[in-house]
């Protein structure tokens, strides 16, 4: 029986207009919720985070169509259920004390596949 291989997953995250509509002094809770999301994914059983990219210095403003995305997390997930659970965090993580969830301010999409074999150089 072959060993179950992890699913290489790229979590693509876009900042929504609702974030940009906030007064600057009210954006902190969104960042706090985002850090909670990242920490939770890092701690998920069987997940190995390989890296993150934040292109907020060269991509300024919303991502209304989802591309280009604002930030990315690349990881190996044990199965599809773990990927779904990571995406679902946007529905469950609260932002501040107004009862809003992270998905009000950001959206997430997962691209799943397998590592591309690298040729010997």
Order of alpha helices (4+ residues) and beta strands (2+ residues): beta-alpha-alpha-beta-beta-alpha-beta-beta-beta
